[in-house]
Amino acid sequence: MTEPFFEIPKTNRIKRVRPHPSAREQRGPCRWPLAKLPGRQPIVLDEYERDGRRGVDLGYVVAPYDSELYVPVYAAHSGEVSFALEGKDGCAVSIDHGETTTHYAHMSSMFVTRCLGKTRRRQHVRAGDVIGHAAKAPVHVRFELWKWTYDRGFVCVDPRPELERWTVISPIDELRLPAKPTSPTNEAA
C-alpha cells in the first residue's frame, strides 16, 4: 500500500503553485548559465542520468588559474526562485518559469534568498541575473531542465537540445546590450 502523499489525485491532474505572470514572461533569447570568458567558451563537460534525474555539467576546459576565478552563474530565464539551499555538495537553486523549471547545483555560493518549498515567499529573478558562483576545480555548474506535465508534475528532460538554441553572452557583450526599460512607455497617439 502506498502512502496517501504519493497517490495521484483522482482527476489525474497535479495542481501546483503558479508563478506570478511577470515571472513567466520570457522576452528575448534564453541564455546559457555560464558566460564566455576571454579565450574560453562554456561547454558540456559531462552528462548524467540517475534516480529519474538527468542533466549536464557545464564548464570550461581546465586552466591553471581556475582556483582564483569567481565565475558568475546566470538565470537562463525570468522566473521565481522555488528552491534555494546550501548542501554538502554546494549550493543549489531552482527557478520556476511557468511551464519549465531550471535547476543549478554544485555552486560555491548563491545570491538568492534561501527557501524551501511553496510555503515561503518566492524571490523574482530576471533572465541574466547572477544567482551564484560556479564551483571551482574544475569551474562548473550542474544544470537540469524540468518540464511541467499535468499527469506527472515536473519531469526531467535532456537539456542539451535546449542549450544548443540558447545564446552564450560574454560579460563585455552584455554591457553593450541596450538598456532594459524599467517601466512600460505610453506613446501618445
Beta strands, then each sheet from edge to edge (+ up, - down):
strand 1: 43-50
strand 2: 53-59
strand 3: 72-74
strand 4: 79-87
strand 5: 90-96
strand 6: 100-107
strand 7: 109-110
strand 8: 124-125
strand 9: 130-133
strand 10: 140-149
strand 11: 153-157
sheet 1: 1+ 2- 10+ 6- 5+ 4- 8+
sheet 2: 1+ 2- 10+ 11-
sheet 3: 3+ 9- 7+
end
